[in-house]
Amino acid sequence: MIEPRPELENLADYVPGKSIEEISARYGLKKVVKLASNENPLGASPRALMAYQEIASTLHMYPRGDAPELIAALAKKAGLSKDYVVIGNGSDEVIDLIAKAFIRPGDRCLGMEPTFSMYRFSTLSVGGFFEALQTGAEKPSLDQLLSLIDSKTRVVFICNPNNPTGWYFTDKEIRDFLAKVPKSVLVFVDEAYAEFATAGDYPQLNQSLDEFPNLFINRTFSKIYGLAGLRVGYGFANPKVIKELWKIKPPFDVNRAAQAAALAALGDEDHFQRTLDVNVQGMAKLSAAMEKLGFLVLPSQANFICVKIGPEAKALVEFLEQGGVIVRGLTSFGMPEWIRVTIGLSEENEFFLQRIALWGGLRG
C-alpha cells in the first residue's frame, strides 16, 4: 500500500453534529428539531433562494474564480477595496489556505481550547505544531496567550465569539494584543459569529488592517446568512497577505450558485434583521429557562448557548435525540459535562424545553 504523508498520523476525523436524517432513521421519528450546528433557523434569505434558482440554467459553465461581483460587494460592505478580500469554499477552506500559505513544517501555532478544531487540524496537516491554552469554560486573558509566543510561532488563532462557549474578546483587548504581537506572527481572528454579537465593545477591526498588517479577519455565509450548504467563506487582511492566498486558492472553488446566492443574501437586510431578532428573543428565553432549572448557562455573543449539565450530559443528549431534538454534546471539545444548543425558532426552542422538562420529571 502506498504510504500517506507522515503528518496524517496526527490527524483525527472531524466530529460533526448529527443530521436530521440520521436521527430520523435511527429512532423512526417523523419530527426532528436540529439545534446542534448553529445554522440559521429561518433558512436562507428569500433573495438567495431566488438567485440560486435563476442560476440553474448556467450550471454547465465554470464560475469566475475571482468572483468579481461578490468580492466587490463584500469590500463595499466592509468599507475596503477589493484587494483586502479573499473568498473560499467555506471558512474551513480559508483556514486551510492560511495554513498552506504561511505555516511551514516545524512552525508553531497557538490557539485556545475548547474551540473550533479546524485550527489544529490545518496546522498539523502542513507539518506544523499546535499548542493550545487550555481554558475550559472560562474566558482567558490574551496576555496568557501572548506569553506563549516565541521565535518559532507563526500563527495565533482566536475564535471571537468563541465556539462553543460564546464568550468574546473586546475591541480593546484585541487591539492591545495586536499591538504586542510580533509583526512576523499572523493573528487569525475568526469572526464566524460576529454578526450575532450585540455587545457595544465587540471589535470593529476592518479599518485597522493597515495598522495591523499581520491581522486576518475570517467570516462566513454559513451562520447568519443561512448558506451553510453552499459553503462560502471570506476574509479581510492587508493586501500583502491576501495576495499570497490568491496564489494557492483553487481556481473554481466557490461555485456559480454559491456566488449568486451569497451576493443576494448580502443585500437582504430584512432577512438579516429578522435573524437577529429571532436570535435575541430565543437567547433570552432559553437562557432564562435553563437557569431556572438550575443549569449554568454561559453568557453568549453568538447564536447558541453553552450549558453545563453535569455527569449526565451524554445521557441527556441521547434522551433528547430519542425524542426528536438534536443538540451538540461537547465531549469532542473536551467538555463532557456540557452541551451546546443553537437558538432556533420559537416553537423549536419550546419543543427543546418540553423535552428537558420531561427528562427532569423522569429523573425525579
Contacts in CASP RR format, 6 or more apart in sequence:
PFRMAT RR
TARGET T0000
AUTHOR 0000-0000-0000
METHOD contacts of the structure
MODEL  1
MIEPRPELENLADYVPGKSIEEISARYGLKKVVKLASNENPLGASPRALM
AYQEIASTLHMYPRGDAPELIAALAKKAGLSKDYVVIGNGSDEVIDLIAK
AFIRPGDRCLGMEPTFSMYRFSTLSVGGFFEALQTGAEKPSLDQLLSLID
SKTRVVFICNPNNPTGWYFTDKEIRDFLAKVPKSVLVFVDEAYAEFATAG
DYPQLNQSLDEFPNLFINRTFSKIYGLAGLRVGYGFANPKVIKELWKIKP
PFDVNRAAQAAALAALGDEDHFQRTLDVNVQGMAKLSAAMEKLGFLVLPS
QANFICVKIGPEAKALVEFLEQGGVIVRGLTSFGMPEWIRVTIGLSEENE
FFLQRIALWGGLRG
7 124 0 8 1.000
7 125 0 8 1.000
7 126 0 8 1.000
7 127 0 8 1.000
7 128 0 8 1.000
8 125 0 8 1.000
10 124 0 8 1.000
11 121 0 8 1.000
11 124 0 8 1.000
11 125 0 8 1.000
14 117 0 8 1.000
14 118 0 8 1.000
14 121 0 8 1.000
15 117 0 8 1.000
15 332 0 8 1.000
16 37 0 8 1.000
17 36 0 8 1.000
17 37 0 8 1.000
17 326 0 8 1.000
17 328 0 8 1.000
18 36 0 8 1.000
18 321 0 8 1.000
18 326 0 8 1.000
19 34 0 8 1.000
19 326 0 8 1.000
20 32 0 8 1.000
20 34 0 8 1.000
20 326 0 8 1.000
23 29 0 8 1.000
23 32 0 8 1.000
23 321 0 8 1.000
23 324 0 8 1.000
23 326 0 8 1.000
24 30 0 8 1.000
24 32 0 8 1.000
26 321 0 8 1.000
27 321 0 8 1.000
27 322 0 8 1.000
27 323 0 8 1.000
27 324 0 8 1.000
29 323 0 8 1.000
29 324 0 8 1.000
31 324 0 8 1.000
32 324 0 8 1.000
32 325 0 8 1.000
32 326 0 8 1.000
33 324 0 8 1.000
33 325 0 8 1.000
33 326 0 8 1.000
33 348 0 8 1.000
33 351 0 8 1.000
33 352 0 8 1.000
34 326 0 8 1.000
34 342 0 8 1.000
35 325 0 8 1.000
35 326 0 8 1.000
35 327 0 8 1.000
35 341 0 8 1.000
35 342 0 8 1.000
35 343 0 8 1.000
35 344 0 8 1.000
35 348 0 8 1.000
35 349 0 8 1.000
35 352 0 8 1.000
36 326 0 8 1.000
36 327 0 8 1.000
36 328 0 8 1.000
36 340 0 8 1.000
36 342 0 8 1.000
37 228 0 8 1.000
37 328 0 8 1.000
37 342 0 8 1.000
38 163 0 8 1.000
38 193 0 8 1.000
38 223 0 8 1.000
38 302 0 8 1.000
38 303 0 8 1.000
38 304 0 8 1.000
38 340 0 8 1.000
38 342 0 8 1.000
39 222 0 8 1.000
39 223 0 8 1.000
39 226 0 8 1.000
39 228 0 8 1.000
39 342 0 8 1.000
40 223 0 8 1.000
40 224 0 8 1.000
40 225 0 8 1.000
40 226 0 8 1.000
40 228 0 8 1.000
40 275 0 8 1.000
40 303 0 8 1.000
41 278 0 8 1.000
41 342 0 8 1.000
41 343 0 8 1.000
41 344 0 8 1.000
41 345 0 8 1.000
41 348 0 8 1.000
42 226 0 8 1.000
42 271 0 8 1.000
42 274 0 8 1.000
42 275 0 8 1.000
42 278 0 8 1.000
42 345 0 8 1.000
43 226 0 8 1.000
44 52 0 8 1.000
44 225 0 8 1.000
44 226 0 8 1.000
44 227 0 8 1.000
44 261 0 8 1.000
44 265 0 8 1.000
45 225 0 8 1.000
45 226 0 8 1.000
45 264 0 8 1.000
45 265 0 8 1.000
45 267 0 8 1.000
45 268 0 8 1.000
45 271 0 8 1.000
45 272 0 8 1.000
46 268 0 8 1.000
46 271 0 8 1.000
47 264 0 8 1.000
47 265 0 8 1.000
47 267 0 8 1.000
47 268 0 8 1.000
47 271 0 8 1.000
48 225 0 8 1.000
48 226 0 8 1.000
48 227 0 8 1.000
48 261 0 8 1.000
48 262 0 8 1.000
48 264 0 8 1.000
48 265 0 8 1.000
48 268 0 8 1.000
49 261 0 8 1.000
50 264 0 8 1.000
51 260 0 8 1.000
51 261 0 8 1.000
51 263 0 8 1.000
51 264 0 8 1.000
52 230 0 8 1.000
52 257 0 8 1.000
52 260 0 8 1.000
52 261 0 8 1.000
54 260 0 8 1.000
55 256 0 8 1.000
55 257 0 8 1.000
55 260 0 8 1.000
55 261 0 8 1.000
56 257 0 8 1.000
58 256 0 8 1.000
59 256 0 8 1.000
59 257 0 8 1.000
61 256 0 8 1.000
62 252 0 8 1.000
62 256 0 8 1.000
63 252 0 8 1.000
63 254 0 8 1.000
63 255 0 8 1.000
63 256 0 8 1.000
63 259 0 8 1.000
64 259 0 8 1.000
65 251 0 8 1.000
65 252 0 8 1.000
65 253 0 8 1.000
65 254 0 8 1.000
67 87 0 8 1.000
67 254 0 8 1.000
67 259 0 8 1.000
68 82 0 8 1.000
69 259 0 8 1.000
69 263 0 8 1.000
70 87 0 8 1.000
70 254 0 8 1.000
70 259 0 8 1.000
70 262 0 8 1.000
70 263 0 8 1.000
70 266 0 8 1.000
71 82 0 8 1.000
71 85 0 8 1.000
71 87 0 8 1.000
72 82 0 8 1.000
73 263 0 8 1.000
73 266 0 8 1.000
73 267 0 8 1.000
74 85 0 8 1.000
74 87 0 8 1.000
74 234 0 8 1.000
74 266 0 8 1.000
75 81 0 8 1.000
75 82 0 8 1.000
75 84 0 8 1.000
75 85 0 8 1.000
77 266 0 8 1.000
78 84 0 8 1.000
78 85 0 8 1.000
78 206 0 8 1.000
78 236 0 8 1.000
79 206 0 8 1.000
79 207 0 8 1.000
80 206 0 8 1.000
80 207 0 8 1.000
80 209 0 8 1.000
80 236 0 8 1.000
83 239 0 8 1.000
83 242 0 8 1.000
83 243 0 8 1.000
84 209 0 8 1.000
84 236 0 8 1.000
84 237 0 8 1.000
84 238 0 8 1.000
84 239 0 8 1.000
84 242 0 8 1.000
85 234 0 8 1.000
85 235 0 8 1.000
85 236 0 8 1.000
85 242 0 8 1.000
86 94 0 8 1.000
86 97 0 8 1.000
86 234 0 8 1.000
86 235 0 8 1.000
86 237 0 8 1.000
86 242 0 8 1.000
86 245 0 8 1.000
86 246 0 8 1.000
86 249 0 8 1.000
87 94 0 8 1.000
87 232 0 8 1.000
87 233 0 8 1.000
87 234 0 8 1.000
87 235 0 8 1.000
87 254 0 8 1.000
88 94 0 8 1.000
88 97 0 8 1.000
88 231 0 8 1.000
88 232 0 8 1.000
88 233 0 8 1.000
88 234 0 8 1.000
88 249 0 8 1.000
88 253 0 8 1.000
88 254 0 8 1.000
89 231 0 8 1.000
89 232 0 8 1.000
89 233 0 8 1.000
89 250 0 8 1.000
89 253 0 8 1.000
89 254 0 8 1.000
89 258 0 8 1.000
90 220 0 8 1.000
90 221 0 8 1.000
90 222 0 8 1.000
90 231 0 8 1.000
90 232 0 8 1.000
90 233 0 8 1.000
91 190 0 8 1.000
91 192 0 8 1.000
91 218 0 8 1.000
91 219 0 8 1.000
91 220 0 8 1.000
91 222 0 8 1.000
91 233 0 8 1.000
91 234 0 8 1.000
92 118 0 8 1.000
92 231 0 8 1.000
93 231 0 8 1.000
93 233 0 8 1.000
93 253 0 8 1.000
94 218 0 8 1.000
94 233 0 8 1.000
94 234 0 8 1.000
94 235 0 8 1.000
94 245 0 8 1.000
95 118 0 8 1.000
95 119 0 8 1.000
95 122 0 8 1.000
95 188 0 8 1.000
95 190 0 8 1.000
95 218 0 8 1.000
96 118 0 8 1.000
96 122 0 8 1.000
96 125 0 8 1.000
97 245 0 8 1.000
97 248 0 8 1.000
97 249 0 8 1.000
98 122 0 8 1.000
98 155 0 8 1.000
98 186 0 8 1.000
98 188 0 8 1.000
98 216 0 8 1.000
98 245 0 8 1.000
99 122 0 8 1.000
99 123 0 8 1.000
99 125 0 8 1.000
99 126 0 8 1.000
99 155 0 8 1.000
100 126 0 8 1.000
100 248 0 8 1.000
101 244 0 8 1.000
101 245 0 8 1.000
101 247 0 8 1.000
101 248 0 8 1.000
102 154 0 8 1.000
102 155 0 8 1.000
102 186 0 8 1.000
102 244 0 8 1.000
103 109 0 8 1.000
103 122 0 8 1.000
103 123 0 8 1.000
103 126 0 8 1.000
103 127 0 8 1.000
103 128 0 8 1.000
103 154 0 8 1.000
103 155 0 8 1.000
104 126 0 8 1.000
104 128 0 8 1.000
104 154 0 8 1.000
105 126 0 8 1.000
105 127 0 8 1.000
105 128 0 8 1.000
106 127 0 8 1.000
106 128 0 8 1.000
106 129 0 8 1.000
106 152 0 8 1.000
107 127 0 8 1.000
107 128 0 8 1.000
107 129 0 8 1.000
107 152 0 8 1.000
107 153 0 8 1.000
107 154 0 8 1.000
107 155 0 8 1.000
108 128 0 8 1.000
108 129 0 8 1.000
108 130 0 8 1.000
108 131 0 8 1.000
108 150 0 8 1.000
108 152 0 8 1.000
108 153 0 8 1.000
108 154 0 8 1.000
109 119 0 8 1.000
109 123 0 8 1.000
109 128 0 8 1.000
109 129 0 8 1.000
109 130 0 8 1.000
109 131 0 8 1.000
109 153 0 8 1.000
109 154 0 8 1.000
109 155 0 8 1.000
109 156 0 8 1.000
109 157 0 8 1.000
110 130 0 8 1.000
110 131 0 8 1.000
110 132 0 8 1.000
110 133 0 8 1.000
110 145 0 8 1.000
110 148 0 8 1.000
110 149 0 8 1.000
110 153 0 8 1.000
110 155 0 8 1.000
110 156 0 8 1.000
110 157 0 8 1.000
111 119 0 8 1.000
111 130 0 8 1.000
111 131 0 8 1.000
111 132 0 8 1.000
111 133 0 8 1.000
111 145 0 8 1.000
111 156 0 8 1.000
111 157 0 8 1.000
111 158 0 8 1.000
112 132 0 8 1.000
112 133 0 8 1.000
112 134 0 8 1.000
112 135 0 8 1.000
112 140 0 8 1.000
112 145 0 8 1.000
112 158 0 8 1.000
112 159 0 8 1.000
112 162 0 8 1.000
113 120 0 8 1.000
113 132 0 8 1.000
113 133 0 8 1.000
113 134 0 8 1.000
113 135 0 8 1.000
113 136 0 8 1.000
113 333 0 8 1.000
113 334 0 8 1.000
114 135 0 8 1.000
114 136 0 8 1.000
114 164 0 8 1.000
114 165 0 8 1.000
114 330 0 8 1.000
114 333 0 8 1.000
114 334 0 8 1.000
114 335 0 8 1.000
115 132 0 8 1.000
115 157 0 8 1.000
115 159 0 8 1.000
115 162 0 8 1.000
115 163 0 8 1.000
115 164 0 8 1.000
115 333 0 8 1.000
116 159 0 8 1.000
116 163 0 8 1.000
116 190 0 8 1.000
116 192 0 8 1.000
117 332 0 8 1.000
117 333 0 8 1.000
119 130 0 8 1.000
119 157 0 8 1.000
119 159 0 8 1.000
119 188 0 8 1.000
119 190 0 8 1.000
120 130 0 8 1.000
120 132 0 8 1.000
123 129 0 8 1.000
123 130 0 8 1.000
123 155 0 8 1.000
124 130 0 8 1.000
128 154 0 8 1.000
131 148 0 8 1.000
133 140 0 8 1.000
133 144 0 8 1.000
133 145 0 8 1.000
133 148 0 8 1.000
136 165 0 8 1.000
136 334 0 8 1.000
136 335 0 8 1.000
137 165 0 8 1.000
137 298 0 8 1.000
137 306 0 8 1.000
137 308 0 8 1.000
137 335 0 8 1.000
137 338 0 8 1.000
139 162 0 8 1.000
139 165 0 8 1.000
139 167 0 8 1.000
139 169 0 8 1.000
142 158 0 8 1.000
142 169 0 8 1.000
142 173 0 8 1.000
142 174 0 8 1.000
142 176 0 8 1.000
142 177 0 8 1.000
143 177 0 8 1.000
145 156 0 8 1.000
145 158 0 8 1.000
145 177 0 8 1.000
146 177 0 8 1.000
146 180 0 8 1.000
146 181 0 8 1.000
149 156 0 8 1.000
149 181 0 8 1.000
149 182 0 8 1.000
149 185 0 8 1.000
153 182 0 8 1.000
153 185 0 8 1.000
154 185 0 8 1.000
154 186 0 8 1.000
155 185 0 8 1.000
155 186 0 8 1.000
155 187 0 8 1.000
155 188 0 8 1.000
156 181 0 8 1.000
156 185 0 8 1.000
156 186 0 8 1.000
156 187 0 8 1.000
156 188 0 8 1.000
157 188 0 8 1.000
157 190 0 8 1.000
158 169 0 8 1.000
158 174 0 8 1.000
158 187 0 8 1.000
158 188 0 8 1.000
158 189 0 8 1.000
158 190 0 8 1.000
159 190 0 8 1.000
159 192 0 8 1.000
160 168 0 8 1.000
160 169 0 8 1.000
160 174 0 8 1.000
160 189 0 8 1.000
160 190 0 8 1.000
160 191 0 8 1.000
160 194 0 8 1.000
160 203 0 8 1.000
161 167 0 8 1.000
161 168 0 8 1.000
161 193 0 8 1.000
161 194 0 8 1.000
161 196 0 8 1.000
161 197 0 8 1.000
161 300 0 8 1.000
161 301 0 8 1.000
161 302 0 8 1.000
162 168 0 8 1.000
163 192 0 8 1.000
163 193 0 8 1.000
163 302 0 8 1.000
163 304 0 8 1.000
164 304 0 8 1.000
164 306 0 8 1.000
164 328 0 8 1.000
164 330 0 8 1.000
164 333 0 8 1.000
164 335 0 8 1.000
164 338 0 8 1.000
164 340 0 8 1.000
165 298 0 8 1.000
165 300 0 8 1.000
165 306 0 8 1.000
166 193 0 8 1.000
166 298 0 8 1.000
166 299 0 8 1.000
166 300 0 8 1.000
166 301 0 8 1.000
166 302 0 8 1.000
166 304 0 8 1.000
166 306 0 8 1.000
167 298 0 8 1.000
167 299 0 8 1.000
167 300 0 8 1.000
167 301 0 8 1.000
168 197 0 8 1.000
168 199 0 8 1.000
168 202 0 8 1.000
168 301 0 8 1.000
169 177 0 8 1.000
169 203 0 8 1.000
170 199 0 8 1.000
170 201 0 8 1.000
170 202 0 8 1.000
170 203 0 8 1.000
171 201 0 8 1.000
171 202 0 8 1.000
171 203 0 8 1.000
171 204 0 8 1.000
171 205 0 8 1.000
172 201 0 8 1.000
174 189 0 8 1.000
174 203 0 8 1.000
174 205 0 8 1.000
175 203 0 8 1.000
175 205 0 8 1.000
175 208 0 8 1.000
177 187 0 8 1.000
178 187 0 8 1.000
178 208 0 8 1.000
178 212 0 8 1.000
178 214 0 8 1.000
178 215 0 8 1.000
181 187 0 8 1.000
181 214 0 8 1.000
183 213 0 8 1.000
183 214 0 8 1.000
184 214 0 8 1.000
185 214 0 8 1.000
186 214 0 8 1.000
186 215 0 8 1.000
186 216 0 8 1.000
186 241 0 8 1.000
187 212 0 8 1.000
187 214 0 8 1.000
187 215 0 8 1.000
187 216 0 8 1.000
188 216 0 8 1.000
188 218 0 8 1.000
189 203 0 8 1.000
189 205 0 8 1.000
189 215 0 8 1.000
189 216 0 8 1.000
189 217 0 8 1.000
189 218 0 8 1.000
190 218 0 8 1.000
191 203 0 8 1.000
191 217 0 8 1.000
191 218 0 8 1.000
191 219 0 8 1.000
192 218 0 8 1.000
192 219 0 8 1.000
192 220 0 8 1.000
192 222 0 8 1.000
192 223 0 8 1.000
193 223 0 8 1.000
193 301 0 8 1.000
193 302 0 8 1.000
193 303 0 8 1.000
194 202 0 8 1.000
194 219 0 8 1.000
195 223 0 8 1.000
195 224 0 8 1.000
195 272 0 8 1.000
195 276 0 8 1.000
196 223 0 8 1.000
196 224 0 8 1.000
196 276 0 8 1.000
196 279 0 8 1.000
196 301 0 8 1.000
196 302 0 8 1.000
196 303 0 8 1.000
197 301 0 8 1.000
197 302 0 8 1.000
198 280 0 8 1.000
198 301 0 8 1.000
199 301 0 8 1.000
202 301 0 8 1.000
205 212 0 8 1.000
205 215 0 8 1.000
205 217 0 8 1.000
206 217 0 8 1.000
206 236 0 8 1.000
208 215 0 8 1.000
209 215 0 8 1.000
209 217 0 8 1.000
209 236 0 8 1.000
209 237 0 8 1.000
209 238 0 8 1.000
210 238 0 8 1.000
213 238 0 8 1.000
213 240 0 8 1.000
213 241 0 8 1.000
214 238 0 8 1.000
214 241 0 8 1.000
215 237 0 8 1.000
215 238 0 8 1.000
216 235 0 8 1.000
216 236 0 8 1.000
216 237 0 8 1.000
216 241 0 8 1.000
217 235 0 8 1.000
217 236 0 8 1.000
217 237 0 8 1.000
218 233 0 8 1.000
218 234 0 8 1.000
218 235 0 8 1.000
219 233 0 8 1.000
219 234 0 8 1.000
219 235 0 8 1.000
219 236 0 8 1.000
220 232 0 8 1.000
220 233 0 8 1.000
220 234 0 8 1.000
221 227 0 8 1.000
221 230 0 8 1.000
221 232 0 8 1.000
221 233 0 8 1.000
221 234 0 8 1.000
221 262 0 8 1.000
221 265 0 8 1.000
222 228 0 8 1.000
222 229 0 8 1.000
222 231 0 8 1.000
222 232 0 8 1.000
222 233 0 8 1.000
223 303 0 8 1.000
224 272 0 8 1.000
224 275 0 8 1.000
224 276 0 8 1.000
224 303 0 8 1.000
225 262 0 8 1.000
225 265 0 8 1.000
225 266 0 8 1.000
225 272 0 8 1.000
226 265 0 8 1.000
226 275 0 8 1.000
227 258 0 8 1.000
227 261 0 8 1.000
227 262 0 8 1.000
227 265 0 8 1.000
230 255 0 8 1.000
230 257 0 8 1.000
230 258 0 8 1.000
230 261 0 8 1.000
230 262 0 8 1.000
231 254 0 8 1.000
231 258 0 8 1.000
232 254 0 8 1.000
232 258 0 8 1.000
232 259 0 8 1.000
232 261 0 8 1.000
232 262 0 8 1.000
233 254 0 8 1.000
265 271 0 8 1.000
278 343 0 8 1.000
278 344 0 8 1.000
278 345 0 8 1.000
278 346 0 8 1.000
279 303 0 8 1.000
279 343 0 8 1.000
281 346 0 8 1.000
282 343 0 8 1.000
282 344 0 8 1.000
282 346 0 8 1.000
282 349 0 8 1.000
283 300 0 8 1.000
283 303 0 8 1.000
283 305 0 8 1.000
283 343 0 8 1.000
285 346 0 8 1.000
285 349 0 8 1.000
286 297 0 8 1.000
286 305 0 8 1.000
286 341 0 8 1.000
286 343 0 8 1.000
286 349 0 8 1.000
286 352 0 8 1.000
286 353 0 8 1.000
287 297 0 8 1.000
287 300 0 8 1.000
287 305 0 8 1.000
289 353 0 8 1.000
289 356 0 8 1.000
290 297 0 8 1.000
290 305 0 8 1.000
290 307 0 8 1.000
290 356 0 8 1.000
291 297 0 8 1.000
293 356 0 8 1.000
293 357 0 8 1.000
293 360 0 8 1.000
295 307 0 8 1.000
295 308 0 8 1.000
295 309 0 8 1.000
296 307 0 8 1.000
296 308 0 8 1.000
297 305 0 8 1.000
297 306 0 8 1.000
297 307 0 8 1.000
297 308 0 8 1.000
298 305 0 8 1.000
298 306 0 8 1.000
298 307 0 8 1.000
300 306 0 8 1.000
303 342 0 8 1.000
303 343 0 8 1.000
304 340 0 8 1.000
304 341 0 8 1.000
304 342 0 8 1.000
304 343 0 8 1.000
305 340 0 8 1.000
305 341 0 8 1.000
305 343 0 8 1.000
306 330 0 8 1.000
306 335 0 8 1.000
306 338 0 8 1.000
306 339 0 8 1.000
306 340 0 8 1.000
307 338 0 8 1.000
307 339 0 8 1.000
307 340 0 8 1.000
307 341 0 8 1.000
308 337 0 8 1.000
308 338 0 8 1.000
309 316 0 8 1.000
309 337 0 8 1.000
309 338 0 8 1.000
309 339 0 8 1.000
310 337 0 8 1.000
310 338 0 8 1.000
311 337 0 8 1.000
312 363 0 8 1.000
313 329 0 8 1.000
313 330 0 8 1.000
313 336 0 8 1.000
313 337 0 8 1.000
313 338 0 8 1.000
313 339 0 8 1.000
314 329 0 8 1.000
314 331 0 8 1.000
314 336 0 8 1.000
316 339 0 8 1.000
316 356 0 8 1.000
316 359 0 8 1.000
317 327 0 8 1.000
317 329 0 8 1.000
317 339 0 8 1.000
319 355 0 8 1.000
319 359 0 8 1.000
320 326 0 8 1.000
320 327 0 8 1.000
320 352 0 8 1.000
320 355 0 8 1.000
320 356 0 8 1.000
320 359 0 8 1.000
323 355 0 8 1.000
324 355 0 8 1.000
325 351 0 8 1.000
325 352 0 8 1.000
325 355 0 8 1.000
327 339 0 8 1.000
327 340 0 8 1.000
327 341 0 8 1.000
327 342 0 8 1.000
327 352 0 8 1.000
328 339 0 8 1.000
328 340 0 8 1.000
328 341 0 8 1.000
328 342 0 8 1.000
329 338 0 8 1.000
329 339 0 8 1.000
329 340 0 8 1.000
330 336 0 8 1.000
330 338 0 8 1.000
330 339 0 8 1.000
330 340 0 8 1.000
341 352 0 8 1.000
343 349 0 8 1.000
END
